Amino acid sequence: MRKIYLVTNGFPYDRNEDPFIIPELRELVKSYEVIIISCIRMNNVAIEERNLTNLIGKQISVYQYKEHRKSIWQILGSLFICLHPVFIKEAIEIIKTRTQIWGRLWRSYLFFTQSDDFYRWLKREKVIERNCGGIYYTYWNTYYCLHMGLHRKQYPQLKFVSRLHGYDLYDYVVPFGRQPFKERIGSIYDKLVFISKHGFDYYGQKYPSLMCKKKCVLCRLGMDNEKANIYINNVPFLLVSCSKVYPLKRVALIVKGLEKISDIEMKWVHFGDGEEKEKIEHLAEQLLKSKRNIEYIFMGRKTNEEVIGYYEKNYPSCIINVSESEGSPVSLQEALAFGTPVIVTDVGGNSELLEDNGCLLPANPSPEQVASAIQYIAQADKEQYQAMRRHSYELWNKEYNRKKNTANFIKVLEGL
């Protein structure tokens, strides 16, 4: 059976990737021997052990990347990595931009040294045999892509595939406004897999020569749900949001938008936590607690199964996402499968989740614009609202049906 070396940011030890990876894994293990390489980088820290046989239906080998502890001499010696031809070429490209040169050089240096350390760990632990046939598949397009790709001649029977989402694709979401080694990685990989049309087009505009080589394919993620009851009209209006609570997600903007609404009875439920959790809870207490028409609940961090279970039981009236950057949020794709109208900001692939089934906000909306979008959906007449629910479900079935999308992705792998 052909092998797939699946490299993750933290799965299976970190549950944040569960909604993306578990459904895909359940299909991959039917045709491939899957080996997971987890880059959670938690040396000497207790991590959660999980039974993948119960999760996936098959036992899977897992390796945890352990960053090599360097002596002071090794750290000083790593400075010579700046003389590597690949780094020199990257540095020249950065200098040509004449923008935030030192910051970009420093970030590329950290990226390069981390990639080098990861590759040395792979060799030291003999995770991948040189003569093995299979696929090196990175779920994110980040540091663990680079050095394996640079040394691919040592693995002549191995094919290289990488997914691109949002934080690992767009220049404007990272410090100093430049993704390190992005074109170099693209040039040495066999397939680059995009989760949104927006990301696919963005990459193509930046690196048209790579698009001409037919390296890039669009394979969306999605959600399973064949039996949604889309003809629901909740009273009171049930608004949900599902994201981490940190600045990029702008959950405070939802709170400020809700403060502007006084003529609609509604309940707002937020799933997720993060560094701004206490700050947002305090803001909600200040702005919403005295409002008799609005009830709100912070559910905290829940498993994907718990969130889906809530949707199955309650069928939200609308889901809102006001992030300042996104790839293509799976949390919204899941809501589409239940016929849920959506409100999203016009960033990343968000607009692809709209086809007459909600409201598209500008990239940087005001609280008044957020409030207006919520009111538009909450005050729609029955016929208009049911049409939005139907369009959400139809869009899910056309573009975000996980079974169809995973089957298409496996066809891409089989073609390598």
KAPEWO-V49113 format. One record per pair of residues at least 24 apart in sequence whose ideal C-beta (glycine too) atoms are under 6 Angstrom apart, sorted by the first residue. I is the first residue (numbers start at 0). J is the second residue. Records with the same first field share a line. If there is no record, write none. Layout:
BEGIN
I = J, J
END
This chain:
BEGIN
0 = 32
1 = 31, 133
2 = 32, 133
3 = 31, 33, 134, 136
4 = 34, 127, 135
5 = 33, 35, 136
6 = 36, 137, 143
7 = 37, 138
8 = 38, 139
9 = 39
11 = 49, 51
12 = 37, 39, 46, 47
13 = 39
17 = 303
18 = 303, 329
22 = 401
23 = 405
24 = 55
25 = 55
26 = 405
28 = 55, 57
33 = 59
34 = 60
35 = 59, 61
36 = 62
37 = 63
38 = 64, 143
40 = 66
62 = 126
64 = 120
67 = 116
77 = 112
80 = 112
86 = 111
89 = 180
99 = 175
102 = 175
103 = 175, 177
106 = 175, 179
107 = 179
110 = 142, 179
113 = 142
114 = 142, 145, 146
115 = 146
117 = 143
118 = 146, 147
129 = 153, 154
132 = 156
133 = 157
134 = 158, 160
135 = 159
136 = 160
137 = 161
138 = 162
139 = 167
140 = 167
141 = 167
144 = 184
145 = 180, 184
148 = 184, 187, 188
158 = 189, 415
159 = 188, 189
160 = 190
161 = 188, 191
162 = 192
163 = 193, 198
164 = 194, 326
165 = 325, 326, 347
168 = 198
172 = 324
182 = 206
185 = 209
189 = 415
191 = 215
192 = 216, 218
193 = 217
194 = 219, 220, 326, 327
195 = 326, 327, 348, 351
196 = 351
197 = 347, 348
216 = 411
218 = 407, 408
219 = 398, 399, 404
220 = 329
221 = 332, 399, 400, 401, 404
222 = 332, 333, 336, 401
223 = 401
224 = 336
227 = 336, 337, 338, 392
229 = 338, 388, 389, 392
231 = 314
233 = 316
235 = 264, 265, 266
236 = 263, 265, 316, 377
237 = 266, 315, 316
238 = 265, 267, 317
239 = 268, 315, 318
240 = 269, 319
241 = 270, 271, 330
242 = 271
243 = 271, 273
244 = 271, 272, 273, 275, 276, 279
245 = 273, 274, 275
247 = 323, 324
248 = 322
249 = 321, 323
250 = 279
251 = 279, 282
252 = 321, 369
254 = 282, 283, 286
255 = 366
256 = 366, 369, 370
257 = 287, 293
258 = 286
259 = 366, 367, 370
260 = 370
263 = 377
264 = 292
265 = 293
266 = 294
267 = 295
268 = 296
269 = 297
270 = 298, 301, 306
272 = 299, 300
310 = 337
315 = 339
317 = 376
325 = 349
332 = 399
335 = 391, 394, 395, 399
336 = 395
338 = 388, 391, 392
339 = 391
340 = 376, 387, 391
342 = 372
354 = 390, 394
355 = 390
356 = 387, 390, 391
END
